[in-house]
Amino acid sequence: MAALWKLPCIFVCENNKYGMGTSVARSSYDTSYYSRGQYIPGLLIDGMNVLAVRESVKVAMAHAREHGPIMIEMDTYRYHGHSMSDPGITYRSREEVSGVRQARDPVATVKNWLLGPAGASADEVKALEASVRAEIDAAVEQAKADLPPPSSELTRDIYSGPWVGEQPRMCNLPL
């Protein structure tokens, strides 16, 4: 539908290599998700590289505005289990996780860019880290102190008026 109507949509698949307890290679015949859109072009992006994400999203936005939908697959990695019932160590080794962290960790990559090509000093990076940590801590404290949003927020911006036109097929509920 998005391709037919040339809707300016960007569809994003975060591919962190594992579903709940299994690798994508064991659960999908074709793991190139970005190329499965048949009528929608796709991009494969290094989702662990903030600059690659920024630049690729600029390209995707320009495409969506002019030509319609596009699919982005963000190639990333999940360091921990999927949930409390999934420790994340039964279907991959600690060495695998450690290897990805050493080779592709996005925070370490940015820190290395700042200390290297960007020419920042170690003290500047430490000050930046402290500033970000303080901002996050303040936001967490604010969130803990705030009241929950009113229940009306659950349906805000969702159309809930009377049904106009033919009732959808397979729907036997009164509208």
C-alpha positions in Angstrom: 0.0 0.0 0.0 2.8 2.4 0.9 4.5 1.7 -2.4 1.3 1.9 -4.4 0.4 5.3 -2.9 4.1 6.5 -2.8 3.7 7.3 0.9 6.7 9.2 2.4 7.5 6.4 4.9 10.7 5.0 6.2 10.4 1.5 7.6 13.1 0.5 10.0 14.2 -3.1 11.0 16.6 -3.2 13.9 18.5 -6.4 13.2 20.3 -7.3 16.4 21.1 -10.8 15.1 19.0 -12.7 17.6 15.3 -13.2 18.3 14.1 -14.7 21.5 16.6 -17.4 22.0 17.7 -18.0 18.4 19.8 -16.4 15.7 18.2 -14.8 12.6 20.0 -17.4 10.5 18.0 -20.2 12.2 14.7 -18.3 11.9 14.7 -16.7 8.5 15.5 -18.2 5.1 16.5 -14.7 3.8 18.3 -12.6 6.4 18.8 -9.6 4.1 15.7 -7.9 5.5 16.4 -4.6 3.7 16.0 -6.4 0.3 12.8 -8.1 1.0 10.5 -5.2 0.2 9.9 -6.3 -3.4 8.5 -2.9 -4.4 10.3 -0.8 -1.8 14.0 -0.1 -2.1 16.1 -0.9 0.9 19.3 0.2 2.6 21.6 -1.9 4.9 23.1 0.4 7.5 25.7 -0.2 10.2 23.4 0.5 13.1 26.4 0.6 15.5 27.9 3.6 13.7 26.1 6.8 14.6 27.5 8.8 11.7 26.5 6.1 9.2 23.0 6.1 10.7 22.8 9.9 10.5 23.9 10.1 6.9 21.9 7.1 5.7 18.7 8.5 7.3 19.3 11.7 5.4 19.4 9.7 2.2 16.3 7.8 3.2 14.4 11.0 4.1 15.2 12.5 0.7 14.1 9.4 -1.1 10.9 9.1 0.9 9.9 12.7 0.3 10.5 12.4 -3.5 9.8 8.8 -4.4 7.9 7.2 -1.5 8.7 4.4 1.0 12.0 3.0 1.7 13.2 0.2 4.0 16.2 0.5 6.3 17.8 -2.5 8.0 20.0 -1.4 11.0 22.7 -4.0 11.4 23.3 -3.9 15.2 23.9 -6.3 18.0 22.2 -7.1 21.3 24.8 -7.7 24.1 22.3 -9.1 26.6 19.5 -11.6 26.7 16.1 -10.7 25.2 14.2 -10.7 28.5 14.5 -11.9 32.1 13.7 -15.4 30.9 16.5 -15.3 28.3 20.0 -14.9 29.8 21.4 -14.7 26.2 24.2 -17.2 26.9 22.6 -20.5 25.8 22.7 -19.8 22.0 25.9 -17.7 21.8 29.2 -17.6 23.5 30.6 -15.0 25.8 33.5 -14.7 23.4 31.1 -13.8 20.6 29.5 -11.0 22.7 32.9 -9.8 23.9 34.3 -9.8 20.3 31.4 -7.7 19.0 31.7 -5.3 21.9 35.5 -4.9 21.2 35.1 -4.5 17.5 31.8 -2.5 17.1 30.7 -0.9 20.3 29.1 2.4 19.3 30.0 4.3 22.5 33.7 3.2 22.3 33.7 4.0 18.6 32.6 7.6 19.2 35.0 8.0 22.1 37.8 6.8 19.8 36.8 9.3 17.1 36.7 12.1 19.6 40.1 11.2 21.0 41.6 10.6 17.5 40.4 12.4 14.4 38.3 15.0 16.2 41.3 16.0 18.3 39.5 16.1 21.7 41.6 15.6 24.8 41.0 12.9 27.4 39.9 15.6 29.9 37.3 17.0 27.4 35.9 13.5 26.8 35.7 12.9 30.6 33.9 16.2 31.0 31.5 15.3 28.2 30.8 11.9 29.7 30.2 13.5 33.2 27.8 16.0 31.6 25.8 13.3 29.8 25.7 11.1 32.9 24.4 14.1 34.9 21.7 14.8 32.3 20.6 11.2 32.2 20.5 11.0 36.0 18.4 14.2 36.2 16.0 12.8 33.6 15.6 9.6 35.5 14.9 11.4 38.7 12.4 13.6 37.0 10.6 10.6 35.5 10.5 8.9 38.9 9.0 12.1 40.4 6.4 12.7 37.7 2.9 11.4 37.9 1.9 8.8 35.3 0.2 10.3 32.3 -3.6 10.3 32.3 -5.4 7.3 30.8 -6.7 9.6 28.0 -3.2 9.6 26.5 -3.7 6.0 25.5 -6.2 7.0 22.8 -5.0 10.4 21.9 -4.5 10.9 18.2 -6.3 7.6 17.4 -9.5 7.9 15.4 -12.4 6.5 17.4 -15.4 7.9 15.7 -18.3 6.0 14.0 -17.3 3.6 11.2 -18.1 5.1 7.8 -18.6 2.9 4.8 -18.6 -0.9 4.5 -17.7 -2.9 7.5 -14.3 -4.7 7.3 -14.4 -8.3 6.2 -13.9 -10.9 8.9 -15.3 -8.5 11.5 -18.4 -9.7 13.3 -18.2 -7.2 16.2 -20.8 -4.4 16.3 -19.2 -1.0 15.6 
